[in-house]
């Protein structure tokens, strides 16, 4: 729910759900609560504490800077053009 708040209307975040390991607690919540995959990613962070959007050319540098500060950082997706009325977050890899 938070990612669309920082995107212009004509943009969408394409998230690769296979780009990070989901902590076991989220799998436990999903199983115990009978929550579908899309709702898990939409409502819970599934192990992603913060999303930082930077120009693609700066992505690796941003990751290096975050890791140098002791953070666990990785590339989870891209920003693409969204068609009118299209959802602003697309989950790939489910």
DSSP file (Angstrom, degrees, kcal/mol; ACC not computed):
  #  RESIDUE AA STRUCTURE BP1 BP2  ACC     N-H-->O    O-->H-N    N-H-->O    O-->H-N    TCO  KAPPA ALPHA  PHI   PSI    X-CA   Y-CA   Z-CA
    1    1 A X              0   0    0      0, 0.0     4,-0.3     0, 0.0    42,-0.1   0.000 360.0 360.0 360.0 -24.6    0.0    0.0    0.0
    2    2 A X    >   +     0   0    0     40,-0.2     3,-1.3     1,-0.2     4,-0.4   0.847 360.0  68.7 -82.4 -34.0    2.9    2.4    0.6
    3    3 A X  G >  S+     0   0    0      1,-0.3     3,-2.0     2,-0.2     4,-0.4   0.898  93.4  57.0 -57.3 -46.1    4.7    2.3   -2.7
    4    4 A X  G >  S+     0   0    0      1,-0.3     3,-1.0     2,-0.2    -1,-0.3   0.762  92.9  72.1 -58.9 -22.0    2.0    4.0   -4.8
    5    5 A X  G <  S+     0   0    0     -3,-1.3    -1,-0.3    -4,-0.3    -2,-0.2   0.757 102.5  41.0 -64.1 -23.5    2.2    7.0   -2.5
    6    6 A X  G <  S+     0   0    0     -3,-2.0     2,-0.3    -4,-0.4    -1,-0.2   0.406 100.4  89.7-105.1   1.6    5.6    8.0   -3.9
    7    7 A X  S <  S-     0   0    0     -3,-1.0     2,-0.0    -4,-0.4     6,-0.0  -0.758  77.0-118.1-101.4 143.9    4.9    7.3   -7.6
    8    8 A X    >   -     0   0    0     -2,-0.3     3,-1.8     1,-0.1    -2,-0.1  -0.358  40.0-101.3 -67.2 161.8    3.5    9.6  -10.2
    9    9 A X  T 3  S+     0   0    0      1,-0.3    -1,-0.1    -2,-0.0    -2,-0.0   0.767 120.4  53.7 -57.7 -28.7    0.1    8.5  -11.6
   10   10 A X  T 3  S+     0   0    0     74,-0.1    72,-2.5    71,-0.1     2,-0.3   0.168  98.5  80.8 -96.2  19.3    1.7    7.2  -14.8
   11   11 A X  E <   -A   81   0A   0     -3,-1.8     2,-0.3    70,-0.3    70,-0.2  -0.888  52.5-170.2-125.4 155.0    4.2    4.9  -13.1
   12   12 A X  E     -A   80   0A   0     68,-2.7    68,-2.9    -2,-0.3     2,-0.5  -0.990  22.3-127.6-139.7 150.0    4.2    1.5  -11.5
   13   13 A X  E     -Ab  79  89A   0     75,-2.9    77,-3.0    -2,-0.3     2,-0.7  -0.864  17.6-155.5 -95.1 126.6    6.6   -0.5   -9.4
   14   14 A X  E     -Ab  78  90A   0     64,-3.2    64,-1.9    -2,-0.5     2,-0.5  -0.913  15.7-163.0-103.9 109.9    7.3   -4.0  -10.8
   15   15 A X  E     -Ab  77  91A   0     75,-2.9    77,-3.3    -2,-0.7     2,-0.9  -0.821  15.4-146.0-102.9 127.4    8.4   -6.1   -7.8
   16   16 A X  E >   - b   0  92A   0     60,-3.2     3,-2.0    -2,-0.5    77,-0.2  -0.813  10.0-163.9 -89.3 104.1   10.2   -9.4   -8.2
   17   17 A X  T 3  S+     0   0    0     75,-2.9     3,-0.4    -2,-0.9    76,-0.2   0.580  85.9  60.8 -70.0  -7.8    8.9  -11.4   -5.3
   18   18 A X  T 3  S+     0   0    0     74,-0.4    -1,-0.3     1,-0.2    75,-0.1   0.345  79.4  88.8 -95.6   6.1   11.7  -13.9   -5.7
   19   19 A X  S <  S+     0   0    0     -3,-2.0     2,-0.3    57,-0.2    -1,-0.2   0.531  92.8  30.9 -85.6  -4.9   14.4  -11.2   -5.1
   20   20 A X  S    S-     0   0    0     -3,-0.4     2,-0.6    -4,-0.1    28,-0.1  -0.981  83.8-106.9-146.8 159.8   14.5  -11.7   -1.3
   21   21 A X        -     0   0    0     -2,-0.3     2,-0.5    26,-0.1    -3,-0.1  -0.767  33.0-133.8 -88.7 123.5   14.0  -14.5    1.2
   22   22 A X        -     0   0    0     -2,-0.6    25,-0.2     1,-0.1     5,-0.1  -0.646  26.9-114.3 -78.4 125.0   10.7  -14.1    3.1
   23   23 A X    >>  -     0   0    0     -2,-0.5     3,-1.6    23,-0.2     4,-0.9  -0.264  23.9-116.2 -58.5 145.5   11.2  -14.7    6.8
   24   24 A X  H 3> S+     0   0    0      1,-0.3     4,-2.3     2,-0.2     3,-0.2   0.781 109.6  69.3 -56.2 -31.3    9.5  -17.7    8.2
   25   25 A X  H 3> S+     0   0    0      1,-0.2     4,-2.3     2,-0.2    -1,-0.3   0.851  97.9  51.8 -59.6 -33.6    7.2  -15.7   10.4
   26   26 A X  H <> S+     0   0    0     -3,-1.6     4,-2.5     2,-0.2    -1,-0.2   0.860 108.2  50.4 -71.9 -34.3    5.4  -14.4    7.4
   27   27 A X  H  X S+     0   0    0     -4,-0.9     4,-2.5    -3,-0.2    -2,-0.2   0.882 110.6  50.8 -67.0 -37.5    4.8  -17.9    6.1
   28   28 A X  H  X S+     0   0    0     -4,-2.3     4,-2.9     2,-0.2     5,-0.3   0.925 111.3  47.3 -64.4 -45.6    3.5  -18.8    9.5
   29   29 A X  H  X S+     0   0    0     -4,-2.3     4,-2.5     2,-0.2    -2,-0.2   0.925 113.0  49.6 -60.5 -45.4    1.1  -15.8    9.4
   30   30 A X  H  X>S+     0   0    0     -4,-2.5     5,-1.9     2,-0.2     4,-0.7   0.929 115.4  42.1 -61.5 -46.3    0.0  -16.7    5.9
   31   31 A X  H ><5S+     0   0    0     -4,-2.5     3,-0.7     3,-0.2    -2,-0.2   0.948 117.8  45.2 -66.8 -49.0   -0.7  -20.3    6.7
   32   32 A X  H 3<5S+     0   0    0     -4,-2.9    -2,-0.2     1,-0.2    -1,-0.2   0.833 121.4  38.5 -65.2 -33.6   -2.4  -19.6   10.1
   33   33 A X  H 3<5S-     0   0    0     -4,-2.5    -1,-0.2    -5,-0.3    -2,-0.2   0.437 102.9-127.8 -97.1   0.0   -4.5  -16.8    8.7
   34   34 A X  T <<5 +     0   0    0     -4,-0.7     2,-0.4    -3,-0.7    -3,-0.2   0.942  48.3 168.5  50.8  52.9   -5.2  -18.4    5.4
   35   35 A X      < -     0   0    0     -5,-1.9    -1,-0.2    -6,-0.2    -2,-0.1  -0.825  31.7-125.1-101.1 132.0   -4.0  -15.2    3.6
   36   36 A X     >  -     0   0    0     -2,-0.4     4,-2.0     1,-0.1     3,-0.1  -0.300  26.0-106.8 -74.5 162.7   -3.4  -15.3   -0.1
   37   37 A X  H  > S+     0   0    0      1,-0.2     4,-2.1     2,-0.2     5,-0.2   0.896 116.4  51.3 -56.3 -48.1   -0.1  -14.2   -1.7
   38   38 A X  H  > S+     0   0    0      1,-0.2     4,-2.4     2,-0.2    -1,-0.2   0.910 110.7  48.9 -61.1 -42.4   -1.3  -10.9   -3.1
   39   39 A X  H  > S+     0   0    0      2,-0.2     4,-2.5     1,-0.2     5,-0.5   0.865 107.5  56.0 -65.7 -35.8   -2.8   -9.8    0.3
   40   40 A X  H  X S+     0   0    0     -4,-2.0     4,-2.1     1,-0.2    -1,-0.2   0.933 113.7  39.3 -60.8 -46.3    0.5  -10.8    2.1
   41   41 A X  H  < S+     0   0    0     -4,-2.1    -2,-0.2     1,-0.2    -1,-0.2   0.861 117.4  50.1 -72.9 -34.7    2.5   -8.5   -0.1
   42   42 A X  H  < S+     0   0    0     -4,-2.4    -2,-0.2    -5,-0.2   -40,-0.2   0.885 124.5  26.0 -70.4 -38.9   -0.1   -5.8   -0.2
   43   43 A X  H  < S+     0   0    0     -4,-2.5     2,-0.3    -5,-0.2    -3,-0.2   0.844 121.5  43.9 -96.6 -39.1   -0.6   -5.6    3.6
   44   44 A X  S  < S-     0   0    0     -4,-2.1    -1,-0.0    -5,-0.5     4,-0.0  -0.718  73.3-128.3-110.8 158.9    2.7   -6.9    5.1
   45   45 A X    >   -     0   0    0     -2,-0.3     3,-2.2     1,-0.0    -4,-0.1   0.663  28.6-149.3 -80.4 -15.0    6.2   -6.1    4.3
   46   46 A X  T 3  S-     0   0    0      1,-0.3   -23,-0.2    -6,-0.2     3,-0.1   0.796  77.1 -39.8  50.6  32.9    7.2   -9.8    4.0
   47   47 A X  T 3  S+     0   0    0      1,-0.2     2,-0.8   -25,-0.2    -1,-0.3   0.304 113.1 114.9 103.5  -8.1   10.7   -8.9    5.1
   48   48 A X    <   -     0   0    0     -3,-2.2    -1,-0.2     1,-0.2     3,-0.1  -0.854  38.0-179.6 -96.8 112.0   11.2   -5.7    3.2
   49   49 A X        +     0   0    0     -2,-0.8     2,-0.3     1,-0.3    -1,-0.2   0.810  65.3   7.5 -82.4 -30.5   11.5   -3.0    5.8
   50   50 A X        -     0   0    0     -5,-0.1     2,-0.5     2,-0.0    -1,-0.3  -0.994  59.1-147.9-153.5 143.9   12.0    0.0    3.5
   51   51 A X        -     0   0    0     -2,-0.3     2,-0.5    -3,-0.1    -3,-0.0  -0.969  13.0-171.1-115.2 128.9   11.8    0.7   -0.2
   52   52 A X        -     0   0    0     -2,-0.5     2,-0.6     2,-0.0    -2,-0.0  -0.982  10.3-152.5-119.9 122.7   14.1    3.3   -1.8
   53   53 A X        +     0   0    0     -2,-0.5     2,-0.3   -47,-0.0    25,-0.0  -0.849  25.5 161.2 -98.4 123.1   13.5    4.3   -5.4
   54   54 A X        -     0   0    0     -2,-0.6     5,-0.1     1,-0.0    -2,-0.0  -0.903  49.8 -77.2-131.8 160.8   16.6    5.6   -7.2
   55   55 A X    >   -     0   0    0     -2,-0.3     3,-2.3     1,-0.1     4,-0.5  -0.327  46.3-116.9 -56.3 142.8   17.4    6.0  -10.9
   56   56 A X  G >  S+     0   0    0      1,-0.3     3,-1.3     2,-0.2     4,-0.4   0.846 114.8  59.8 -52.1 -38.4   18.4    2.6  -12.4
   57   57 A X  G 3  S+     0   0    0      1,-0.3    -1,-0.3     2,-0.1     4,-0.2   0.717 109.2  44.1 -65.1 -19.8   21.9    3.8  -13.1
   58   58 A X  G <> S+     0   0    0     -3,-2.3     4,-2.5     1,-0.1    -1,-0.3   0.383  84.3  99.1-103.7   1.6   22.4    4.5   -9.4
   59   59 A X  H <> S+     0   0    0     -3,-1.3     4,-2.4    -4,-0.5     5,-0.2   0.926  84.0  44.5 -60.3 -50.3   20.9    1.3   -8.0
   60   60 A X  H  > S+     0   0    0     -4,-0.4     4,-2.6     1,-0.2    -1,-0.2   0.895 113.8  50.9 -63.7 -39.2   24.1   -0.6   -7.4
   61   61 A X  H  > S+     0   0    0     -4,-0.2     4,-2.5     2,-0.2    -1,-0.2   0.913 110.2  49.9 -62.9 -42.5   25.8    2.4   -5.8
   62   62 A X  H  X S+     0   0    0     -4,-2.5     4,-2.4     2,-0.2    -2,-0.2   0.913 111.2  48.9 -62.7 -42.4   22.8    2.9   -3.5
   63   63 A X  H  X S+     0   0    0     -4,-2.4     4,-2.6     1,-0.2    -2,-0.2   0.921 111.0  50.2 -62.9 -44.0   22.9   -0.8   -2.5
   64   64 A X  H  X S+     0   0    0     -4,-2.6     4,-2.3     1,-0.2    -2,-0.2   0.910 110.8  49.5 -60.3 -43.3   26.7   -0.5   -1.9
   65   65 A X  H  X S+     0   0    0     -4,-2.5     4,-1.0     2,-0.2    -1,-0.2   0.913 111.6  48.2 -63.1 -43.3   26.2    2.6    0.3
   66   66 A X  H ><>S+     0   0    0     -4,-2.4     5,-2.4     1,-0.2     3,-0.5   0.919 112.6  48.2 -64.2 -43.0   23.4    0.9    2.3
   67   67 A X  H ><5S+     0   0    0     -4,-2.6     3,-1.9     1,-0.2    -1,-0.2   0.875 105.6  58.2 -65.5 -36.6   25.5   -2.2    2.9
   68   68 A X  H 3<5S+     0   0    0     -4,-2.3    -1,-0.2     1,-0.3    -2,-0.2   0.778 104.8  52.6 -62.7 -25.7   28.5   -0.1    3.9
   69   69 A X  T <<5S-     0   0    0     -4,-1.0    -1,-0.3    -3,-0.5    -2,-0.2   0.319 128.1-100.0 -92.0   7.4   26.3    1.3    6.7
   70   70 A X  T < 5S+     0   0    0     -3,-1.9     2,-0.2     1,-0.3    -3,-0.2   0.558  78.4 136.1  90.1   8.0   25.4   -2.2    7.8
   71   71 A X      < -     0   0    0     -5,-2.4     2,-0.9    -6,-0.2    -1,-0.3  -0.602  58.6-124.4 -89.2 151.0   22.0   -2.5    6.2
   72   72 A X        +     0   0    0     -2,-0.2     2,-0.3     2,-0.0    -5,-0.0  -0.851  46.2 170.8 -91.9 106.7   20.8   -5.6    4.3
   73   73 A X        +     0   0    0     -2,-0.9     2,-0.3   -10,-0.2   -10,-0.0  -0.912  11.0 158.9-125.5 146.4   19.9   -4.1    0.9
   74   74 A X        -     0   0    0     -2,-0.3     2,-0.5   -54,-0.0   -55,-0.0  -0.980  44.7 -95.4-157.5 161.9   19.0   -5.6   -2.5
   75   75 A X        +     0   0    0     -2,-0.3     3,-0.1     1,-0.1   -15,-0.0  -0.718  36.9 173.7 -83.0 123.3   17.3   -4.8   -5.7
   76   76 A X        -     0   0    0     -2,-0.5   -60,-3.2     1,-0.2     2,-0.3   0.520  54.9 -46.1-110.1  -7.6   13.6   -5.8   -5.6
   77   77 A X  E     -A   15   0A   0    -62,-0.2     2,-0.3   -58,-0.1   -62,-0.2  -0.989  53.8 -88.7 172.0-163.3   12.3   -4.4   -8.9
   78   78 A X  E     -A   14   0A   0    -64,-1.9   -64,-3.2    -2,-0.3     2,-0.5  -0.880  26.6-116.4-136.6 165.0   12.0   -1.5  -11.3
   79   79 A X  E     +A   13   0A   0     -2,-0.3     2,-0.3   -66,-0.2   -66,-0.2  -0.938  40.3 173.6-105.6 128.8    9.8    1.4  -12.0
   80   80 A X  E     -A   12   0A   0    -68,-2.9   -68,-2.7    -2,-0.5     2,-0.3  -0.802  38.8 -83.9-128.4 169.1    7.9    1.3  -15.3
   81   81 A X  E     -A   11   0A   0     -2,-0.3     2,-0.4   -70,-0.2   -70,-0.3  -0.561  43.1-146.2 -73.7 136.5    5.3    3.3  -17.2
   82   82 A X        -     0   0    0    -72,-2.5     2,-0.1    -2,-0.3     3,-0.1  -0.860  10.6-125.3-105.6 139.3    1.7    2.4  -16.1
   83   83 A X    >   -     0   0    0     -2,-0.4     3,-2.4     1,-0.1   -72,-0.0  -0.416  49.7 -75.0 -73.4 157.4   -1.2    2.5  -18.4
   84   84 A X  T 3  S+     0   0    0      1,-0.3    -1,-0.1    -2,-0.1     3,-0.1  -0.326 121.1   8.7 -55.4 127.6   -4.2    4.6  -17.4
   85   85 A X  T 3  S+     0   0    0      1,-0.3    -1,-0.3    -3,-0.1     2,-0.1   0.383  96.0 137.3  82.1  -3.8   -6.1    2.8  -14.7
   86   86 A X    <   -     0   0    0     -3,-2.4    -1,-0.3     1,-0.1    -4,-0.1  -0.446  64.4 -96.7 -75.1 148.3   -3.5    0.1  -14.2
   87   87 A X        -     0   0    0      1,-0.1    -4,-0.1    -2,-0.1    -1,-0.1  -0.316  26.4-136.1 -59.2 146.0   -2.4   -0.9  -10.7
   88   88 A X  S    S+     0   0    0      1,-0.1   -75,-2.9   -76,-0.1     2,-0.4   0.447  88.7  54.3 -90.2   0.0    0.7    0.9   -9.5
   89   89 A X  E     -b   13   0A   0    -77,-0.2     2,-0.5   -75,-0.0   -75,-0.2  -0.983  64.9-172.6-132.8 123.7    2.3   -2.2   -8.0
   90   90 A X  E     -b   14   0A   0    -77,-3.0   -75,-2.9    -2,-0.4     2,-0.6  -0.971  11.9-151.3-115.8 123.8    2.8   -5.3  -10.1
   91   91 A X  E     -b   15   0A   0     -2,-0.5     2,-0.4   -77,-0.2     3,-0.2  -0.841  14.4-172.9 -96.8 122.5    4.0   -8.5   -8.4
   92   92 A X  E     +b   16   0A   0    -77,-3.3   -75,-2.9    -2,-0.6   -74,-0.4  -0.928  62.1  37.4-114.5 139.9    6.1  -10.8  -10.5
   93   93 A X              0   0    0     -2,-0.4    -1,-0.1   -77,-0.2   -77,-0.1   0.428 360.0 360.0 105.2   0.9    7.2  -14.2   -9.5
   94   94 A X              0   0    0     -3,-0.2   -57,-0.1   -76,-0.0    -2,-0.1   0.514 360.0 360.0 -70.2 360.0    4.2  -15.3   -7.4
